[in-house]
Amino acid sequence: MTKRCPICAAPAVRDHAPFCSRGCASRDLLRWLDEGYRLPGAPVDPEMIDVAGAEGLDRRRDTD
């Protein structure tokens, strides 16, 4: 059984596994970066996001 590229279904190549080429690997990465892959879940309540905590992390990094 030959493994197939998850993007185009061509046979996978060892150097680019599990993809067939650098192009398909790049396409997959772009889908991840563009949030093309998502898991279903409940919507997030904006009031539950701790913005001050996230900003505090950035400040601590600047003082190091």
All heavy atoms as a GROMACS GRO file, in nm:
protein
  491
    1MET      N    1   0.084  -0.119   0.000
    1MET     CA    2   0.000   0.000   0.000
    1MET      C    3   0.089   0.125   0.000
    1MET      O    4   0.169   0.147   0.090
    1MET     CB    5  -0.090  -0.001   0.123
    1MET     CG    6  -0.183   0.115   0.130
    1MET     SD    7  -0.293   0.089   0.270
    1MET     CE    8  -0.336   0.254   0.305
    2THR      N    9   0.078   0.209  -0.102
    2THR     CA   10   0.156   0.331  -0.116
    2THR      C   11   0.087   0.444  -0.040
    2THR      O   12  -0.032   0.465  -0.056
    2THR     CB   13   0.170   0.370  -0.264
    2THR    OG1   14   0.229   0.261  -0.334
    2THR    CG2   15   0.254   0.493  -0.280
    3LYS      N   16   0.166   0.516   0.039
    3LYS     CA   17   0.110   0.632   0.109
    3LYS      C   18   0.088   0.744   0.009
    3LYS      O   19   0.166   0.763  -0.084
    3LYS     CB   20   0.203   0.677   0.220
    3LYS     CG   21   0.211   0.576   0.331
    3LYS     CD   22   0.290   0.630   0.447
    3LYS     CE   23   0.292   0.523   0.555
    3LYS     NZ   24   0.350   0.574   0.678
    4ARG      N   25  -0.021   0.817   0.029
    4ARG     CA   26  -0.060   0.923  -0.063
    4ARG      C   27  -0.048   1.060   0.003
    4ARG      O   28  -0.067   1.074   0.123
    4ARG     CB   29  -0.205   0.903  -0.110
    4ARG     CG   30  -0.226   0.776  -0.189
    4ARG     CD   31  -0.167   0.794  -0.323
    4ARG     NE   32  -0.187   0.676  -0.408
    4ARG     CZ   33  -0.153   0.675  -0.533
    4ARG    NH1   34  -0.101   0.781  -0.590
    4ARG    NH2   35  -0.168   0.566  -0.605
    5CYS      N   36  -0.018   1.159  -0.076
    5CYS     CA   37  -0.011   1.297  -0.031
    5CYS      C   38  -0.150   1.341   0.016
    5CYS      O   39  -0.248   1.323  -0.057
    5CYS     CB   40   0.037   1.385  -0.146
    5CYS     SG   41   0.037   1.562  -0.109
    6PRO      N   42  -0.162   1.399   0.136
    6PRO     CA   43  -0.294   1.441   0.184
    6PRO      C   44  -0.350   1.562   0.110
    6PRO      O   45  -0.469   1.592   0.121
    6PRO     CB   46  -0.270   1.474   0.332
    6PRO     CG   47  -0.124   1.498   0.342
    6PRO     CD   48  -0.058   1.418   0.235
    7ILE      N   49  -0.269   1.629   0.031
    7ILE     CA   50  -0.316   1.747  -0.042
    7ILE      C   51  -0.366   1.710  -0.181
    7ILE      O   52  -0.476   1.748  -0.221
    7ILE     CB   53  -0.204   1.854  -0.054
    7ILE    CG1   54  -0.154   1.896   0.085
    7ILE    CG2   55  -0.249   1.974  -0.135
    7ILE    CD1   56  -0.259   1.962   0.172
    8CYS      N   57  -0.286   1.633  -0.257
    8CYS     CA   58  -0.324   1.606  -0.397
    8CYS      C   59  -0.340   1.457  -0.429
    8CYS      O   60  -0.375   1.423  -0.541
    8CYS     CB   61  -0.221   1.667  -0.490
    8CYS     SG   62  -0.061   1.582  -0.485
    9ALA      N   63  -0.313   1.369  -0.334
    9ALA     CA   64  -0.328   1.224  -0.349
    9ALA      C   65  -0.223   1.159  -0.439
    9ALA      O   66  -0.234   1.042  -0.471
    9ALA     CB   67  -0.468   1.187  -0.395
   10ALA      N   68  -0.119   1.233  -0.476
   10ALA     CA   69  -0.007   1.172  -0.550
   10ALA      C   70   0.074   1.086  -0.453
   10ALA      O   71   0.065   1.105  -0.332
   10ALA     CB   72   0.080   1.281  -0.610
   11PRO      N   73   0.154   0.995  -0.503
   11PRO     CA   74   0.236   0.915  -0.411
   11PRO      C   75   0.330   1.003  -0.329
   11PRO      O   76   0.391   1.097  -0.381
   11PRO     CB   77   0.316   0.824  -0.505
   11PRO     CG   78   0.237   0.819  -0.630
   11PRO     CD   79   0.169   0.951  -0.642
   12ALA      N   80   0.340   0.977  -0.199
   12ALA     CA   81   0.427   1.054  -0.110
   12ALA      C   82   0.574   1.026  -0.143
   12ALA      O   83   0.609   0.918  -0.188
   12ALA     CB   84   0.398   1.018   0.035
   13VAL      N   85   0.658   1.126  -0.121
   13VAL     CA   86   0.802   1.116  -0.145
   13VAL      C   87   0.872   1.130  -0.011
   13VAL      O   88   0.839   1.217   0.069
   13VAL     CB   89   0.847   1.229  -0.241
   13VAL    CG1   90   0.997   1.229  -0.259
   13VAL    CG2   91   0.777   1.216  -0.374
   14ARG      N   92   0.970   1.045   0.012
   14ARG     CA   93   1.039   1.039   0.142
   14ARG      C   94   1.092   1.177   0.186
   14ARG      O   95   1.079   1.215   0.302
   14ARG     CB   96   1.154   0.940   0.135
   14ARG     CG   97   1.236   0.937   0.261
   14ARG     CD   98   1.354   0.848   0.246
   14ARG     NE   99   1.332   0.729   0.326
   14ARG     CZ  100   1.411   0.626   0.327
   14ARG    NH1  101   1.516   0.624   0.247
   14ARG    NH2  102   1.387   0.524   0.404
   15ASP      N  103   1.152   1.253   0.095
   15ASP     CA  104   1.209   1.383   0.131
   15ASP      C  105   1.105   1.485   0.176
   15ASP      O  106   1.140   1.583   0.242
   15ASP     CB  107   1.288   1.441   0.014
   15ASP     CG  108   1.416   1.365  -0.015
   15ASP    OD1  109   1.460   1.287   0.073
   15ASP    OD2  110   1.471   1.382  -0.125
   16HIS      N  111   0.980   1.466   0.138
   16HIS     CA  112   0.875   1.562   0.172
   16HIS      C  113   0.761   1.496   0.251
   16HIS      O  114   0.653   1.554   0.260
   16HIS     CB  115   0.819   1.625   0.044
   16HIS     CG  116   0.923   1.692  -0.038
   16HIS    ND1  117   0.985   1.808  -0.001
   16HIS    CD2  118   0.980   1.655  -0.156
   16HIS    CE1  119   1.073   1.842  -0.092
   16HIS    NE2  120   1.072   1.751  -0.187
   17ALA      N  121   0.785   1.378   0.305
   17ALA     CA  122   0.681   1.301   0.374
   17ALA      C  123   0.608   1.387   0.476
   17ALA      O  124   0.669   1.468   0.543
   17ALA     CB  125   0.742   1.179   0.440
   18PRO      N  126   0.479   1.375   0.483
   18PRO     CA  127   0.391   1.281   0.413
   18PRO      C  128   0.340   1.334   0.280
   18PRO      O  129   0.243   1.284   0.225
   18PRO     CB  130   0.276   1.265   0.512
   18PRO     CG  131   0.262   1.401   0.573
   18PRO     CD  132   0.406   1.449   0.586
   19PHE      N  133   0.405   1.438   0.229
   19PHE     CA  134   0.360   1.501   0.104
   19PHE      C  135   0.439   1.449  -0.016
   19PHE      O  136   0.540   1.382  -0.001
   19PHE     CB  137   0.374   1.653   0.115
   19PHE     CG  138   0.305   1.709   0.236
   19PHE    CD1  139   0.376   1.742   0.349
   19PHE    CD2  140   0.168   1.724   0.238
   19PHE    CE1  141   0.313   1.790   0.463
   19PHE    CE2  142   0.104   1.772   0.350
   19PHE     CZ  143   0.176   1.805   0.463
   20CYS      N  144   0.395   1.489  -0.134
   20CYS     CA  145   0.462   1.444  -0.257
   20CYS      C  146   0.568   1.543  -0.303
   20CYS      O  147   0.656   1.509  -0.380
   20CYS     CB  148   0.359   1.424  -0.368
   20CYS     SG  149   0.280   1.577  -0.419
   21SER      N  150   0.558   1.667  -0.255
   21SER     CA  151   0.651   1.770  -0.301
   21SER      C  152   0.658   1.884  -0.200
   21SER      O  153   0.576   1.894  -0.108
   21SER     CB  154   0.605   1.828  -0.435
   21SER     OG  155   0.482   1.897  -0.418
   22ARG      N  156   0.755   1.971  -0.222
   22ARG     CA  157   0.768   2.089  -0.136
   22ARG      C  158   0.646   2.180  -0.152
   22ARG      O  159   0.601   2.243  -0.058
   22ARG     CB  160   0.896   2.163  -0.174
   22ARG     CG  161   0.923   2.281  -0.089
   22ARG     CD  162   1.058   2.342  -0.125
   22ARG     NE  163   1.079   2.464  -0.053
   22ARG     CZ  164   1.176   2.548  -0.079
   22ARG    NH1  165   1.260   2.522  -0.176
   22ARG    NH2  166   1.189   2.657  -0.010
   23GLY      N  167   0.592   2.184  -0.272
   23GLY     CA  168   0.474   2.267  -0.298
   23GLY      C  169   0.354   2.226  -0.215
   23GLY      O  170   0.285   2.310  -0.157
   24CYS      N  171   0.328   2.096  -0.207
   24CYS     CA  172   0.214   2.048  -0.128
   24CYS      C  173   0.240   2.070   0.021
   24CYS      O  174   0.149   2.104   0.096
   24CYS     CB  175   0.185   1.901  -0.157
   24CYS     SG  176   0.092   1.878  -0.311
   25ALA      N  177   0.365   2.053   0.065
   25ALA     CA  178   0.399   2.078   0.205
   25ALA      C  179   0.376   2.226   0.237
   25ALA      O  180   0.320   2.259   0.343
   25ALA     CB  181   0.543   2.039   0.232
   26SER      N  182   0.415   2.315   0.147
   26SER     CA  183   0.394   2.458   0.167
   26SER      C  184   0.246   2.494   0.168
   26SER      O  185   0.201   2.576   0.248
   26SER     CB  186   0.465   2.538   0.058
   26SER     OG  187   0.604   2.521   0.069
   27ARG      N  188   0.170   2.432   0.079
   27ARG     CA  189   0.026   2.456   0.076
   27ARG      C  190  -0.039   2.418   0.208
   27ARG      O  191  -0.125   2.488   0.261
   27ARG     CB  192  -0.037   2.377  -0.039
   27ARG     CG  193  -0.115   2.465  -0.132
   27ARG     CD  194  -0.168   2.392  -0.253
   27ARG     NE  195  -0.063   2.392  -0.355
   27ARG     CZ  196  -0.022   2.287  -0.422
   27ARG    NH1  197  -0.080   2.171  -0.405
   27ARG    NH2  198   0.073   2.296  -0.511
   28ASP      N  199   0.004   2.304   0.265
   28ASP     CA  200  -0.049   2.260   0.392
   28ASP      C  201  -0.014   2.358   0.503
   28ASP      O  202  -0.099   2.394   0.585
   28ASP     CB  203   0.005   2.121   0.426
   28ASP     CG  204  -0.052   2.066   0.554
   28ASP    OD1  205  -0.173   2.036   0.558
   28ASP    OD2  206   0.024   2.054   0.653
   29LEU      N  207   0.110   2.406   0.505
   29LEU     CA  208   0.152   2.503   0.605
   29LEU      C  209   0.069   2.631   0.594
   29LEU      O  210   0.025   2.687   0.695
   29LEU     CB  211   0.301   2.535   0.589
   29LEU     CG  212   0.356   2.642   0.683
   29LEU    CD1  213   0.340   2.602   0.829
   29LEU    CD2  214   0.501   2.670   0.651
   30LEU      N  215   0.046   2.677   0.472
   30LEU     CA  216  -0.035   2.797   0.454
   30LEU      C  217  -0.177   2.778   0.504
   30LEU      O  218  -0.237   2.872   0.560
   30LEU     CB  219  -0.036   2.839   0.306
   30LEU     CG  220   0.095   2.898   0.256
   30LEU    CD1  221   0.088   2.918   0.105
   30LEU    CD2  222   0.126   3.027   0.328
   31ARG      N  223  -0.233   2.660   0.488
   31ARG     CA  224  -0.367   2.634   0.542
   31ARG      C  225  -0.367   2.645   0.694
   31ARG      O  226  -0.460   2.697   0.753
   31ARG     CB  227  -0.416   2.496   0.500
   31ARG     CG  228  -0.458   2.490   0.356
   31ARG     CD  229  -0.509   2.353   0.320
   31ARG     NE  230  -0.537   2.345   0.178
   31ARG     CZ  231  -0.567   2.232   0.115
   31ARG    NH1  232  -0.572   2.118   0.181
   31ARG    NH2  233  -0.591   2.234  -0.014
   32TRP      N  234  -0.262   2.592   0.758
   32TRP     CA  235  -0.251   2.604   0.905
   32TRP      C  236  -0.239   2.750   0.945
   32TRP      O  237  -0.306   2.796   1.038
   32TRP     CB  238  -0.131   2.525   0.958
   32TRP     CG  239  -0.156   2.380   0.971
   32TRP    CD1  240  -0.109   2.282   0.890
   32TRP    CD2  241  -0.235   2.314   1.071
   32TRP    NE1  242  -0.153   2.159   0.934
   32TRP    CE2  243  -0.231   2.177   1.045
   32TRP    CE3  244  -0.309   2.359   1.180
   32TRP    CZ2  245  -0.297   2.084   1.123
   32TRP    CZ3  246  -0.376   2.267   1.259
   32TRP    CH2  247  -0.369   2.131   1.229
   33LEU      N  248  -0.152   2.825   0.878
   33LEU     CA  249  -0.129   2.964   0.914
   33LEU      C  250  -0.250   3.052   0.887
   33LEU      O  251  -0.271   3.152   0.956
   33LEU     CB  252  -0.007   3.018   0.838
   33LEU     CG  253   0.126   2.953   0.874
   33LEU    CD1  254   0.236   3.006   0.784
   33LEU    CD2  255   0.161   2.973   1.020
   34ASP      N  256  -0.329   3.017   0.787
   34ASP     CA  257  -0.449   3.093   0.753
   34ASP      C  258  -0.571   3.044   0.830
   34ASP      O  259  -0.682   3.084   0.803
   34ASP     CB  260  -0.474   3.083   0.602
   34ASP     CG  261  -0.570   3.188   0.552
   34ASP    OD1  262  -0.575   3.298   0.610
   34ASP    OD2  263  -0.643   3.160   0.455
   35GLU      N  264  -0.548   2.955   0.928
   35GLU     CA  265  -0.654   2.895   1.009
   35GLU      C  266  -0.756   2.819   0.924
   35GLU      O  267  -0.874   2.818   0.954
   35GLU     CB  268  -0.722   3.001   1.096
   35GLU     CG  269  -0.628   3.066   1.195
   35GLU     CD  270  -0.694   3.170   1.283
   35GLU    OE1  271  -0.818   3.177   1.284
   35GLU    OE2  272  -0.620   3.242   1.350
   36GLY      N  273  -0.708   2.757   0.817
   36GLY     CA  274  -0.796   2.678   0.733
   36GLY      C  275  -0.837   2.547   0.798
   36GLY      O  276  -0.940   2.489   0.764
   37TYR      N  277  -0.756   2.500   0.892
   37TYR     CA  278  -0.789   2.380   0.967
   37TYR      C  279  -0.844   2.424   1.103
   37TYR      O  280  -0.775   2.491   1.179
   37TYR     CB  281  -0.665   2.293   0.989
   37TYR     CG  282  -0.602   2.239   0.863
   37TYR    CD1  283  -0.469   2.264   0.834
   37TYR    CD2  284  -0.675   2.163   0.773
   37TYR    CE1  285  -0.409   2.214   0.720
   37TYR    CE2  286  -0.616   2.113   0.658
   37TYR     CZ  287  -0.484   2.139   0.632
   37TYR     OH  288  -0.426   2.089   0.520
   38ARG      N  289  -0.965   2.387   1.132
   38ARG     CA  290  -1.027   2.425   1.260
   38ARG      C  291  -1.102   2.306   1.317
   38ARG      O  292  -1.156   2.224   1.245
   38ARG     CB  293  -1.125   2.539   1.240
   38ARG     CG  294  -1.061   2.666   1.195
   38ARG     CD  295  -1.163   2.774   1.185
   38ARG     NE  296  -1.100   2.895   1.133
   38ARG     CZ  297  -1.155   3.012   1.138
   38ARG    NH1  298  -1.276   3.026   1.189
   38ARG    NH2  299  -1.093   3.116   1.091
   39LEU      N  300  -1.105   2.302   1.447
   39LEU     CA  301  -1.184   2.202   1.517
   39LEU      C  302  -1.311   2.269   1.566
   39LEU      O  303  -1.306   2.382   1.618
   39LEU     CB  304  -1.107   2.145   1.636
   39LEU     CG  305  -0.980   2.070   1.601
   39LEU    CD1  306  -0.906   2.030   1.728
   39LEU    CD2  307  -1.013   1.946   1.520
   40PRO      N  308  -1.425   2.201   1.553
   40PRO     CA  309  -1.549   2.262   1.601
   40PRO      C  310  -1.545   2.276   1.753
   40PRO      O  311  -1.488   2.194   1.824
   40PRO     CB  312  -1.657   2.164   1.556
   40PRO     CG  313  -1.587   2.036   1.532
   40PRO     CD  314  -1.446   2.069   1.496
   41GLY      N  315  -1.602   2.382   1.800
   41GLY     CA  316  -1.608   2.404   1.945
   41GLY      C  317  -1.705   2.516   1.977
   41GLY      O  318  -1.759   2.583   1.889
   42ALA      N  319  -1.725   2.534   2.104
   42ALA     CA  320  -1.816   2.640   2.150
   42ALA      C  321  -1.751   2.776   2.125
   42ALA      O  322  -1.629   2.790   2.135
   42ALA     CB  323  -1.844   2.622   2.298
   43PRO      N  324  -1.832   2.877   2.095
   43PRO     CA  325  -1.777   3.012   2.077
   43PRO      C  326  -1.714   3.062   2.207
   43PRO      O  327  -1.758   3.028   2.316
   43PRO     CB  328  -1.897   3.097   2.039
   43PRO     CG  329  -2.011   3.005   2.018
   43PRO     CD  330  -1.975   2.873   2.073
   44VAL      N  331  -1.611   3.145   2.193
   44VAL     CA  332  -1.544   3.201   2.310
   44VAL      C  333  -1.612   3.331   2.349
   44VAL      O  334  -1.641   3.416   2.265
   44VAL     CB  335  -1.395   3.228   2.277
   44VAL    CG1  336  -1.325   3.295   2.392
   44VAL    CG2  337  -1.327   3.100   2.239
   45ASP      N  338  -1.636   3.348   2.480
   45ASP     CA  339  -1.694   3.471   2.532
   45ASP      C  340  -1.582   3.575   2.541
   45ASP      O  341  -1.486   3.556   2.615
   45ASP     CB  342  -1.754   3.445   2.670
   45ASP     CG  343  -1.819   3.568   2.731
   45ASP    OD1  344  -1.824   3.673   2.663
   45ASP    OD2  345  -1.864   3.558   2.847
   46PRO      N  346  -1.591   3.685   2.467
   46PRO     CA  347  -1.485   3.786   2.468
   46PRO      C  348  -1.455   3.840   2.609
   46PRO      O  349  -1.343   3.880   2.637
   46PRO     CB  350  -1.536   3.897   2.378
   46PRO     CG  351  -1.645   3.837   2.298
   46PRO     CD  352  -1.698   3.721   2.378
   47GLU      N  353  -1.554   3.842   2.697
   47GLU     CA  354  -1.532   3.893   2.832
   47GLU      C  355  -1.447   3.798   2.916
   47GLU      O  356  -1.394   3.837   3.019
   47GLU     CB  357  -1.666   3.919   2.900
   47GLU     CG  358  -1.741   4.033   2.836
   47GLU     CD  359  -1.872   4.062   2.907
   47GLU    OE1  360  -1.889   4.016   3.022
   47GLU    OE2  361  -1.956   4.131   2.847
   48MET      N  362  -1.431   3.674   2.872
   48MET     CA  363  -1.353   3.576   2.947
   48MET      C  364  -1.205   3.576   2.908
   48MET      O  365  -1.125   3.509   2.969
   48MET     CB  366  -1.411   3.435   2.927
   48MET     CG  367  -1.553   3.420   2.978
   48MET     SD  368  -1.569   3.454   3.154
   48MET     CE  369  -1.485   3.313   3.222
   49ILE      N  370  -1.168   3.656   2.808
   49ILE     CA  371  -1.030   3.662   2.763
   49ILE      C  372  -0.955   3.761   2.853
   49ILE      O  373  -0.998   3.875   2.871
   49ILE     CB  374  -1.020   3.705   2.615
   49ILE    CG1  375  -1.089   3.601   2.528
   49ILE    CG2  376  -0.875   3.725   2.574
   49ILE    CD1  377  -1.099   3.640   2.383
   50ASP      N  378  -0.842   3.719   2.907
   50ASP     CA  379  -0.763   3.801   2.999
   50ASP      C  380  -0.662   3.882   2.920
   50ASP      O  381  -0.546   3.842   2.903
   50ASP     CB  382  -0.694   3.711   3.101
   50ASP     CG  383  -0.616   3.790   3.204
   50ASP    OD1  384  -0.629   3.915   3.206
   50ASP    OD2  385  -0.541   3.728   3.281
   51VAL      N  386  -0.703   3.999   2.871
   51VAL     CA  387  -0.616   4.082   2.790
   51VAL      C  388  -0.502   4.139   2.874
   51VAL      O  389  -0.388   4.144   2.831
   51VAL     CB  390  -0.696   4.196   2.722
   51VAL    CG1  391  -0.605   4.290   2.646
   51VAL    CG2  392  -0.802   4.138   2.632
   52ALA      N  393  -0.530   4.180   2.996
   52ALA     CA  394  -0.426   4.237   3.083
   52ALA      C  395  -0.317   4.134   3.110
   52ALA      O  396  -0.199   4.167   3.114
   52ALA     CB  397  -0.488   4.285   3.213
   53GLY      N  398  -0.355   4.009   3.129
   53GLY     CA  399  -0.256   3.904   3.153
   53GLY      C  400  -0.164   3.886   3.034
   53GLY      O  401  -0.044   3.871   3.049
   54ALA      N  402  -0.219   3.892   2.914
   54ALA     CA  403  -0.137   3.875   2.794
   54ALA      C  404  -0.043   3.993   2.777
   54ALA      O  405   0.073   3.977   2.743
   54ALA     CB  406  -0.227   3.862   2.671
   55GLU      N  407  -0.091   4.114   2.806
   55GLU     CA  408  -0.004   4.231   2.796
   55GLU      C  409   0.106   4.225   2.901
   55GLU      O  410   0.218   4.265   2.878
   55GLU     CB  411  -0.085   4.359   2.811
   55GLU     CG  412  -0.176   4.386   2.694
   55GLU     CD  413  -0.269   4.503   2.717
   55GLU    OE1  414  -0.266   4.562   2.827
   55GLU    OE2  415  -0.346   4.535   2.627
   56GLY      N  416   0.073   4.173   3.018
   56GLY     CA  417   0.173   4.161   3.125
   56GLY      C  418   0.288   4.071   3.084
   56GLY      O  419   0.403   4.097   3.117
   57LEU      N  420   0.259   3.965   3.008
   57LEU     CA  421   0.364   3.876   2.960
   57LEU      C  422   0.459   3.950   2.868
   57LEU      O  423   0.580   3.933   2.876
   57LEU     CB  424   0.303   3.756   2.888
   57LEU     CG  425   0.231   3.654   2.974
   57LEU    CD1  426   0.164   3.549   2.886
   57LEU    CD2  427   0.325   3.588   3.074
   58ASP      N  428   0.404   4.035   2.782
   58ASP     CA  429   0.488   4.111   2.691
   58ASP      C  430   0.578   4.208   2.767
   58ASP      O  431   0.694   4.226   2.734
   58ASP     CB  432   0.403   4.188   2.589
   58ASP     CG  433   0.336   4.096   2.490
   58ASP    OD1  434   0.384   3.983   2.471
   58ASP    OD2  435   0.235   4.138   2.432
   59ARG      N  436   0.526   4.271   2.870
   59ARG     CA  437   0.606   4.365   2.949
   59ARG      C  438   0.721   4.294   3.018
   59ARG      O  439   0.831   4.343   3.023
   59ARG     CB  440   0.519   4.434   3.053
   59ARG     CG  441   0.449   4.555   2.995
   59ARG     CD  442   0.380   4.636   3.102
   59ARG     NE  443   0.244   4.652   3.061
   59ARG     CZ  444   0.138   4.610   3.126
   59ARG    NH1  445   0.148   4.550   3.240
   59ARG    NH2  446   0.017   4.629   3.077
   60ARG      N  447   0.695   4.175   3.072
   60ARG     CA  448   0.800   4.100   3.140
   60ARG      C  449   0.912   4.063   3.043
   60ARG      O  450   1.027   4.065   3.078
   60ARG     CB  451   0.743   3.973   3.206
   60ARG     CG  452   0.684   4.003   3.341
   60ARG     CD  453   0.638   3.877   3.405
   60ARG     NE  454   0.494   3.874   3.384
   60ARG     CZ  455   0.420   3.766   3.381
   60ARG    NH1  456   0.473   3.649   3.398
   60ARG    NH2  457   0.292   3.774   3.362
   61ARG      N  458   0.876   4.029   2.920
   61ARG     CA  459   0.976   3.993   2.821
   61ARG      C  460   1.065   4.112   2.786
   61ARG      O  461   1.184   4.099   2.766
   61ARG     CB  462   0.906   3.943   2.694
   61ARG     CG  463   0.964   3.816   2.644
   61ARG     CD  464   0.898   3.767   2.521
   61ARG     NE  465   0.754   3.747   2.540
   61ARG     CZ  466   0.664   3.758   2.446
   61ARG    NH1  467   0.700   3.784   2.323
   61ARG    NH2  468   0.537   3.738   2.471
   62ASP      N  469   1.006   4.234   2.784
   62ASP     CA  470   1.082   4.353   2.749
   62ASP      C  471   1.183   4.391   2.857
   62ASP      O  472   1.283   4.456   2.829
   62ASP     CB  473   0.989   4.472   2.725
   62ASP     CG  474   0.903   4.453   2.601
   62ASP    OD1  475   0.940   4.371   2.515
   62ASP    OD2  476   0.801   4.521   2.591
   63THR      N  477   1.161   4.352   2.981
   63THR     CA  478   1.252   4.391   3.089
   63THR      C  479   1.366   4.294   3.107
   63THR      O  480   1.457   4.320   3.184
   63THR     CB  481   1.173   4.401   3.222
   63THR    OG1  482   1.114   4.274   3.252
   63THR    CG2  483   1.068   4.510   3.214
   64ASP      N  484   1.364   4.181   3.038
   64ASP     CA  485   1.472   4.083   3.054
   64ASP      C  486   1.599   4.125   2.986
   64ASP      O  487   1.610   4.192   2.895
   64ASP     CB  488   1.431   3.945   2.998
   64ASP     CG  489   1.326   3.879   3.088
   64ASP    OD1  490   1.314   3.919   3.204
   64ASP    OD2  491   1.258   3.787   3.037
   0.00000   0.00000   0.00000
